Amino acid sequence: QSVLTQSPSASGTPGQRVTISCSGSSSNIGNNYVYWYQHLPGAAPRLLIYKNIQRPSGVPDRLSGSKSGTSASLAISGLRSEDEADYYCASWDDNVSGWVFGGGTKVTVL
Amino acid sequence: QVTLRESGPALVEPTQTLTLTCTFSGFSITTSGMCVTWIRQPPGKALEWLAFIDWEDDKHYSPSLKTRLTISKDTSKNQVILKMTNMDPADTGTYYCARSGYSSSPFDPWGQGTLVTVSS
């Protein structure tokens, strides 16, 4: 059972917008940054969003992050076949004095 | 260019101790703010944070695994070592190391991961 809650799946057709949510509490998301990672089978997870809304170089601007209170979201607009992957949110947790992850959301491009 | 690579046994028997090594390049773990983190993923399940060690040799462990984990570093070899005792089939999964920091620093980049199977 993951500390952060994500819906297990999301889907859309090419070109559509998909939003993935991540819910936590005051000890993690409510008081700390949220990070988003993309994980393709057999590959190393890749950082997509850091500090709630920042994109590393190389991440397209059709990916965007947001945070409000104890929840955060990752939006993928202009959905493409290469976006089909698992997406994880993560945050520091003050109670754990360490990191917590969401359970992951599998994005399917129909 | 920052790279990390995990190494260790692919197969361990139940009750044995697992030792994994993360060999990195492109950064120094003695730099202020620098950490290396271990994360795992059981087959079909979510990512799980295990432990990290920081530039001052402070160590942080997942509360659920704290009694079984030991993390250390060898700065001369640019390596971070993770030991997990009393291995169980439920510990089967891919183990990753990543460069990281504290709450304001993401896991970036990650190693490719190493698959560990626990079976007799």
Interface residues (C-beta under 8 A of the other chain):
Chain A: S2 N32 Y33 Y35 Y37 H39 A43 A44 P45 R46 L47 Y50 K51 P56 Y88 A90 W92 V96 S97 G98 W99 V100 F101 G102 G103 G104
Chain B: T37 A46 L47 E48 W49 F52 H60 Y61 S62 P63 Y96 A98 Y102 S103 S104 P106 F107 D108 P109 W110 G111 Q112 G113
